[in-house]
Structures are given as C-alpha cells and as structure tokens.
Amino acid sequence: MSSADIDEIYAQHIKPLPTEDRLKLLALVARDLAQQKDSAEGQKTRSIMELHGLGKEIWEGIEAQDYVNELRNEWDHHP
C-alpha cells in the first residue's frame, strides 16, 4: 500500500471520526503492533514478580536490624 493510499484512507475514513473513536482506534493499532513485536521477537510480556526472591541467599544469616545499625555507624564515622 502506497503512502498516498494511506493518506486517502486517513482523510476519508479516519479523520471524520469523533476524537474519542480516533483515540480508541489509535489504542487498538498500538496494542496490535506491540503484540506483533512481541511475537516477532519471541518474547513474552514480563512481570516484575518474576524477580521475587531473586538474590535472597545473599541475606541469609544477616539480621536486618544489625545490618541497618552497622550502616548507620559507618555513616556517623564517615568524614
């Protein structure tokens, strides 16, 4: 499809629509493009919850309050 065809479709069919309908159309196109991009790259949508518990072994055996107190002491003695 040529750029002229796209411009004609926009001028005849999209531009006359009410603003709310044009925004809905824009959201629909954006969502469709995002899904195609994810599919094309073989990526799924990620969740921050996938990081839950990551690195917890670093803190094993360390008491939270002792750690905070140590940080505060270091800060108090920092020049």
N, C-alpha and C positions, 0 to 999 in steps of 0.2 A: 504494500500500500504506500502510495507516494505521500509526501508532505502536504501536497495540495488536497489530496483526498481527505486526509486527517483534518486539515483546516476547514474543509467544506462540511464534514460531519460535525465538527465542533460548532460551526456557525449555524447550521440548520437544525441540529438536534439537541445540543447540549446547552449552548448559551441561552436559548429561550427559557430553559427550565428555571423554576424558582431557586433561590440561593440554597435553601435547605436541601432540595433534591440534588443540586450540583455537589454539595458537600457530602451527601450520602454516596453519590457516585464516585467521588474522589476517594473516600474511605474504602469503598469496595475495590477499586482499582489498586490502591496501595496495599490492602490486605492480600489481594490476589498475587501481586508482584512479590511481596515478602514470602508468601508460601512457595512460589515458584523458585525463588532464590534459594530457600532452604532445601527444597527438593533437589535442585540442580547441584548444590554443593554437598548433598548427602548429610546435611546437618539437621539435627532436631532442635527444637526450642529447648533451651537450657533453663534450669531453675536454680536459684540461689541455694535452695535446700539441698542440692547435691553436694554442697560443701560442708554440710552438717557433720560435726565430729572429726573433720579433717585436722590432723596435727595434734589430736588430744593426747597422744603419747608423750609429747614434749613436756606436758604439765603434770605427768604422773609423779606422785610423791612430793609435790610442791604445794604448800599451804598458801592459799590466796592472800590471807592477811599478812603472813610473814613476807611474802613477795612484795606487797604494797609497802609495808614498813621499811623494807630494805631499799626500795626505790626512793622513798621519802628521805631516808637517812643519807643516801647518796646525793640527793638534790640539796639538802641542807649543808653539806660539806663541799659542794661544788663552788669554785671561785667565781 
